[in-house]
Amino acid sequence: MSLVSTSFDVPDMGDYAHDWALVDVETSGLMARRDRVLSVAVITIGPDGEQTGEFSTLLDPGCDPGPVEVHGLTVERLQGAPTFDQVAGRIGAMLQDRVLVAHNAQFDYDFLAYEFARARMWLPVSQRLCTLALNRQVDPPTDDMKLGTLAAHYGVPQQRAHDALDDTRVLAGILRASLREAARLDLPLPLVTCPPRAESQFTPKPPKTPCAYRNPGRLTPGEPLQQGMKVAITGETAHARAELVGRAVAAGLNMMTSVSRHTSVLVTNEPASGSAKARRALAEGVPVIDEHTFLRLLADVRPGTAHEAKAVAATPAAEPETEPVVGPVELAPTTTSAVPVPETVALPTAAPGVGVPAPRRPAPSIGTLVTPLAGRRVLVLGGAHADAAAARTRIVELGGSAAVNLSASVTDVVLLEGGLGDRRMSRITALELPVHDLHWLTAPAATAPVASALRTQEPHVMPRGGVIDLPMPHGSPAPEWYVTAGWAPQSGYEIDVVAFLLDEDEQVTFDEDFIFYGAPESPAGTVRLLTGGPAEQTIALNLASLPPATRKVVVAAAIDGTATFGTVGAIQIGAAPGSSGAPLARATLDAATTERTMLLAEVYRRGPMWRLRAVGQGYDHGLDALARRYGVDIAD
């Protein structure tokens, strides 16, 4: 079977033609640096779409096999199977010079990388393709992106779910169908470059114990220390730094690696040393004590107030928010336009395995809600950035969803000045999509969208500043929430999506609470950065496992180099429960013209609930300044 059907008028397969190695692994858990591979299957496919090889085996992991109820691989079944190092050479030969393909490819890639490292071998993969990311670009009208759901949509038979070999055969059919759709829409493949990988470079540091107490504020001269106080140390000390930190942590203090306006006290024997911490303490008016005084105060640390994981009562879900979109602003944004008061929408609770009903907007207090574009997904082409942003805002006001890329769910196209020159226009014409000028947004006809573009549960469309309650099945959050950011792929710049885990002072507890490309996983694995392609990155959040001290997770984006978000255009964010979930909420965010960093979303506690806010606030400064604003110690 050919990967690309000639019926889509593709004379040569070009970027869609590769040597592929389709992979599926079953594992003893979800953390690649800790858990092991129990079974692996590899199928190789040539550029013409024909299968060229197949291999599968059970593996002896040398540990407990984990969730047997999921994969069915008991100790008895694995007994006598080879260890990974015994088959690593054969697997490596099948992966060599091929693009690794998997459903949620970073998961399989990470597990293989650690297994190859344990076998003292390199994983011979230079590129990977995630069929989840590919289908998020295609955007078929399915209620989720699970392997079985996509198999049913594309007509691929599935016999034994969670069997590595059968899953890989199903994956082959999904890849073929997805590539045909990508060719039909003229979408670039979301290939991810995989540099040579050393295990030590990617192994997170041992987890630190978060401080259990709230920060009571600054140390008052002559008064005792109190549990929860944020303490920083700088300069040479008579006692080993590790000893001082260990004693302070045992006493209930929160030891920091940097100084901010929230620091309670700085410990130094050289207050005039001119170190970065000493300079910041002087500028912020932070109290300074010497080592001897600190040790004396450690002998009598007063009790503090413990963090609370949940408040006693929840704020009613339909009550409008009155808090600001961002915290106290030390770094003024470049735009001065007012952010509208966000609406709060409660997404209904659902039992595990049950779809969440489509959310509804609260009824307006004045006038009638006009939604002539309800159910429609509109792509804006051309125009200056400000004009395109205004058009997308208008689409949302009319009840529609603003797209940033051409996909199977796009129902209409709005052309601004210069839009005819967009490379996607030829494909839009071939697909016979309705094309409108700007006047269409003044009073669009309320016609039904194309049925093939609809799914049974459309994502809730969030405006800039909009807020939703995340569903809590049985009173607790979904195991993981995936906040995915995507943009129109272009050359000449790179975008990095990052996350900050913040306490009630809007500060990180320690530097490892800054998740970015150089440290893509928090020490406990509760927050992870996942790369789905050159124009898509995801922050995965295990909300149930976040420590009580974490009150908010801020998701941001930064541009490397001199480019700005005015060049990039809009960024789309979507929030989904689990890696294969369809987005329950979606927002399209436009910065202005000169911003280099942008706050995309906040996930924060409110009573017993977790909420998601679409922010869309841009700043001219770089990522280092944003990190310092949240208390991360960035080297000059």
N, C-alpha and C positions, 0 to 999 in steps of 0.2 A: 504493500500500500504506500502510495506517495505521501510525503508529509504535507505537500501543498497541492491542492487540486487545481488542475488547469482551468477549471470553470471560473476561477477567480482572476483570470487574465494575468497570470504571473509567468512571463516567458522563461525566466530562470529564477531559481529559488533564492539566489543571492544571500542576504543576511539570514534567511530562514533555513539554510542548508548547513548542517554541521554533522560531525561525528558525535553521537550522543552516548552517554553512559547513564542509564536510568537506575536509580538506587533506592532501596528501602531498607531500613533497619528497625528491628524491634529491640527495645532496651529495658533495662532493669529499673529505670527511673527517667527523670526529665532533665537532670543536670549532667552535661557532658563531662565536666571535670571530675565528677564523683561517680557517676553510674557507668554501666558497661553495656556493650552490644551483646544481645542474646542470639540474634539471627540476622543474616544479611543476604540480600539478593541483588544481583546486577544483571541488567539486560543491555546489550549494546545494539545501537541502531545506526545505520549509515545515512549519508546525506539524502539518499533516495527514499528513506523511510522504511527500508527493509531491515529486519532483525538480522544481526550478524553473530550474536553470541549470547549465552545465558549461563549464570552460575548462581547457586544458592546453597546455604549451609546453616545448620544450627551451630552455636558456639558455646563452649564452656567458659563462663565469665569468671569463675573462681569466687563467686559471691552469691548472695541471695538473689533469686531472679525477680523479685519485686512483685508488681501487680499481676499475678497469674490470671486473675479474672478478666484482664484486658487482653493479654497476648496468649494465654493458654500454655505457656512454656514453663513446665514444672521442673524441679531438680531432676526428677527421674527421666524426663524427656531429653534434658541436656546432658545427662551422664554419658560419657564416652565421646561427646562431640569434640572437634578440634578446638584449640585455643586460637585467638585472633592472630597471634604472631605466626601460627602454622599456615594460615591461608592469606596472610597479608600480601605476599608476593604475587599470588594469582589475582587478587582483587586489584592490586596496584597496576598490573599489566592491562587489565580491562579498562581502568580509568585513564591510563596514560594517553595524552594527546586527544582527549575527548572532553566535551562539556558535560559536567556532572548535572543531572536533572533529578529533582526530587520534589515531593509535595511538602512545602515548608522546608526548603532546601538547606537553610542555615542549620536546622536541627540535625539533619543527617550528616552534613558537612562537618559540624563541630564534633559529633560523636566519632566519625571516621578519623578526624584529625588527631583526637586524643588517643584513639586506639593505635594509630600508626606511630604516634610519639612513644607510647608505652612499648611498642615493638622496636623502637629505635630506628624508625624509618620515616621518610618524608611522605606526606600525602601528595601524590602526583596529579594534582588538579590545579589548573590555572584559571578556569572559568566555571561558573555554575549558573544554572537557570532554575528558578523556583516557579513551579506551575501555579502555585497560589498567587504569586505576584503577577504572573502573566495573565491570569484570569481576573485579577483585580483591575488590570488595564482593559481587558476585553469587556468586563462587566456584564456577563450573561444574566438573564432574568431568573436567577436561582435564589432561593431563600438563604443559602449559605454556600461556603466554598469547600465543604468537606469532600473527600475523595469520592465517597459513595454518591453524594448529590450531583457532583459534576459528571460522574460516570453515567448516572441516569439521564442527565440532560443531554449528554453527547451520544447516548446509545451504546455505551461500553458495558459489556456484561461483567458483573462482579460476583465471585463465588464464595470466597472466604476472606472476610474483612480481618485485618491485622495479621494475615499470613504474608510474610515478606515477599515471597515469589508471586503470589496472586496479586498483591497490591502493586507490584512492579509491572505486571502485565496490564493491569488496569491503567496504571500511570502511562504506559506506552500509548494506549488508545486516547487518553485525555490529552497527551502531548500532541499527537497528530491532529486532533480536532481543534485544539487551542491554537496551533500554528496556522491552521487554515483560517480561523477567525482573525488572527493577527494579520495575516496577509490580506484578508478581505477589507480590513480597516486600515491597512498600511501602518501598523504600529511597530515601532522599533522594539526588538526583544530586550527585556530587562536583564541582560547578562551582567553578572557581578564578577569582577576580577578578584582572584584568590591568590595573594602573594604567598611565597614559601612561609610555612608556619612553624614556629618553635613553641613548644608547650609552655615553657617558663614565661614567655612574653604574654601569653593569654590567660595564665592562671591567676585568678584574683587573690589578693592578700587574705590572710585568715580574717574571719569576721570579727569586727570590734563590737563590744557590748554597748549598745546605745544607753545614754544616761536616762535613768528612770524618773528624773525629777525635772520640773519646770524651772526655768531660769528666774530666780527671785530679783534679779537686777544687780547693780554694782555693789562692791564691797564698800562699806562706810568705814572710814578710819576709826580705829579703836573698837570696832564691832567684830564678832566672829564670822567665819565663813559659814555658808549655808548650802546644803545639798542642792545641786542643780546649777550652781554658779559656773559660768563659763570662764575657764582659766587658760591663759597662754603662757608659755615660757620662752625666753630668748636669751642667747648668750651662754657663756661658760658657767657651769655650776659645779659646786664641790661634790655633790652627790651625782651619781649617774642619772642621766635624764630619764632612762627607763624606770629607775627606782622611784623618782619623784612622781612620774606619771602614774605608776602602779599604785602608789600609796594614795594619791589623790582620787583615782577612779574608785578604789576600794572604799574611800570615805564618802562617795556619792557625788563628786564633782565632775563637771563636764569638761574634759581636757580638749582644747582646740589647737589647731596648727596655725591659725592666723588670728589677727586682731580686727575687730569691727566695732561699730557703735554699741553692739550688744555684749561685748566682752565685760565680764565682772571685774577682772583684775589681771594685770600682767606681772609675772614674776621674772625679775632680772637683777643680777648683781652689778650691771653696768647700764643704768638708765640713760646715760649720755653717749651710749655706743654708736648711735645713729643707725641701728639696724632697722629694717623695714617695719618690724613689729613695734619697736620703740617709737619710731616716727608716727606711726598710725595711732598709737596709744596717746601720744602727746596731742595730736590733732583732734582726737575724739574725746579727750578729757578722761580717759580710762585710768583708774587708780593703779599705781605701781608700787610693789613691795619687793624686798630682797628675799633671797632663798631662806635665810635664817628665820625671818618673820613668817614666811609661808609654812615652814616646818612646825613652828610653834602653833600657828593657827590650825594646822591639820590635826592637832591633838584634841580639838574641841569643835567639830563641825556640827552645826545645828541641823535638826531635821528639816527636810524640804517638802514640797507639795508634789505628789506623784502625778505623772501624765495620766490622763484618762483616755482610754481607747474609744469610749462612747459617752456622749452626753446623756443626761437623764431623759430629756425629751427632744423630739425632732422638730425642726421648723416645718410648718405645713408646706407641702410640696408646691402648692399653687400660689404661694405668697411671693410677690415680686422681691427680687434682691435689691438691697439698698447699699451694699458695700461696693467699693470701687473695683474696677476690673483688675488692677494691679495693686501691689502693696505700695508703701511709701516710696515715692520716686526721688532717688538722689540723682539719677541720670535722666535728664528731661528728654522726652520723646521729641522727634522732629516734627510730628504733626500735632496740631492744636485742636483738631475737630473733636467735638464732644462725643463720647461713646454713649449710645442710647442705653436707657435703663434695661438691663437684660430681662428676658422672660425666663421663668422657671417652669420646666415641663417635667412631669413625673412619667418615666417610662414604666409601664406596668410590670409587676413581679411575675415571673414565670417559673414553673417547676422545671427541674433538669430534663432536658430533652424535648421540652415543649417550646414552640416558637413564641416570641414576644409579640403581642399585637402591635400594629402600627400605632405610634404615639400620636396624640392629638394636641394641637395648640390650644391654650386657654382662650376662651371667648373674649374678644375685646370689650371694654367697658363702654365705648362710644362708637357709634357707626356700625357698619357691616363689614366683616372680613371679606375682602375681595381676593379670590384665588383663581383667576382664570388660567394660571399656569400650573395648577395643582397636578402632580403626577408627571410633569414634563421636565426634561433635563436639557438645558440650553447651553450651547457652546458659543462663546463670543470670539470673533476673529477680527484682528486689525485694530486700528485706533491707537491713540496715545494711551499710556498706562492709566491716567486719570479717567479718561473717557471709558475705557474698558471696565475699570473698577466700578464706575457709576452704573454702567449697564448691568453688571453682575449683581450689584446691590438692588437694582430695580427688579431683576428677575426674582430674587428672594422675596422682595416686598409683594410680588404678585403670586406668591405661593409656589414658585418653581425652584429648581435646583440648578445652580450654575456649575457647569463642567469646566475643567481645565484641559482635558484631552478628549479626542474623539474616541468613542467607545460604542458598544452595542446598545447602550442605554440612552444615548443622545437622541432626542426627538426633534430638535430644532436647532438652527444656526442663525445667529444675528451677525450681520456683516457691518463693520465700521469702516472708516476710510483706510484703504490699503489692504483690507481683508481678502480681496480677490487674489492677491499675490501670495497668500498663505499656501504652503505646500500641501495642506490637507484638503484644499478646495477640490482638486480633481477627484479625490476619493469620495468627498461629500456629494459631488455631482453624480458619480457612479452609483452611490447608494440611494440617490433620489430623496435625500433629506430635505425637508422644507427650509428654505433660506429666506430671511427677512432683513429689512433694513431697520435702523434705529427707531423709526416711527411706530413699528409694530409693538414696541414696549410701552407706548403711550396708552393703547387700548387694544390689547391682543384679544382675538376671538377665543372664547372658551370652548375650544374643540377638544375632543378626546385624543389623547396621545396614541401612538401606534401600539396595539395590544402586545406585539412581540417584545417590546421594550420594557414592559411592566413586570414586576414581581409581586407576589401576594402581600409582602410587607415592605413598603418603601421606607427608606431611612428618614428620620425626622430632620428637616432642614433647619439648621441653626444660623441665626444672624450673628454678626460680630457682637460680642458681649452676651450672647444667649447662654442660658444655663439649663442643664437637665439633671435630674436625679438618676443615678445609675441603678438599674434593677437589682434587687437583693433577694434572690430565691431563698426561701426559708429563713429570711432574716439576716443573711450574710451575702457579701458581694460574690459575683461569679469568680471562679478560681483565678482567672487572669483576664485583664482587659487590655486590648491592643489599640493604641492610638497611633494611627498610620498617617503620615504626611506624604503627599505626592504633588508633583508639579510637571509642567510641560518640559520634556527632555530637550536640552540644548547643549551645545558645546561652549567652552570658554570659561566655565566656572564650575565649582563644586559646592554643594550645600551639605552642611553637617547638621543633623538633628541631635539634640542633647536633652538631658533631663536633670533637674535639681530636686533632691529630696529635702524639704524644708521643715523646720520646726515652727513653733508659734511666733518666733521672732523673724520669720522669713529668712532664716539662715540655715546652711548645712550644719549637721552635727559634726561631721568630719569630712575631709576632702574626698573620701571615697563615695560620698553622697552626690557627687558630680559624675554623671554617666555620659560618656562621649566616645568618639571613635578609638581613642587610646586606652580607655578603660570601659569596655562595652557592657560590663556587668557589675552590679553592686556586690559587695563581699558575700552577702547571704543569698544572692541570686534572685532577689525579689523584684528587681527592676533590671531590664535588659534592653540593649539597643540591637535591633535586627535590621539587616540591609536586604531589601528585596530587589534592588536594581539601582541604576544610576539616577533614577528620578523617584525613588520611594524608600523611605526609612520608617521604622516602627519602634515605638517604646512599648514594651510589654510590662505590665504592672500586675503583680500578685498582691492585690489590696488586702486580702485577709492576713497576709504574713508581714505587712509593714509594721514596724515598731510603733507603739503609741506616740512616741516623740515626733513622728512624721505626720504633720498636719496637712501638707500640701505637696504635690508633685507638679513642678512647672516644666512643660515641654516647650522647647525653643528651637530655632533654626538660625544658623549663621552661614554667611557666604565667605569662602576662602578667597583671599586676594582683594582686588579693587572693585569687583563687580558689586552691584546693589540689587535690592529686591525690585526696583523699578525695571531692571533688565529681565528678571525672572518672571515677573507677572504674578498671578494668583497662586496661592498654595492651598491645596484642599486637604482637610483633615477628616478622618473618619474614626469612630469609636465602635469597636466590636467586641463581644464577649468571646474570648478564645481566638486562636490563630486562624481558624477556618470559619469564623462567624461572619455573616453579612453585617455591614455597619448598621447599627441602630440609630446613629446620628451622624450628620455630615455637615461641614461648614466649608465655605470657600472664602479665603481671607486674602485681602489685598493690602500690602503696605503702600506707602506713597512712592517716592522716587529715589531717595538717597540712603535708605536704611541698609545696614549691613548685618544687623541681628533683628530677630523678630520673635516675640512671645506668641506661640501658637495656641496653647491650651493650658488650663490648670485642672488638675484632679484633686479635690480637697474634701476634707471632712466637714459635715454640717450635721450636728447631732449624731444619730446612729447611721446616717447616710453618707455615701460618697457622691460628690457632684462633679460634673464636667462643665467647664466654661470655655467657650470659644473666645479667644482674646484678640489676636490680630493687632498687636501693638509693636511698632517698629522703632529702632534706635539707630543712630548713625555710628555708634562706637562698635568695636569688635567684640568677639566672644570673650576675650580675656577680661574686658571691663564688666561684662555681664556676670561672669563668674565671680569676680571680686565683689560685686554688688550683693551676691548671695553668700559671701564669706568664704569662698574657696581661695586657698593660698596659691596664687599664680606667680611663678618666678618671673622677675623682671627681664 
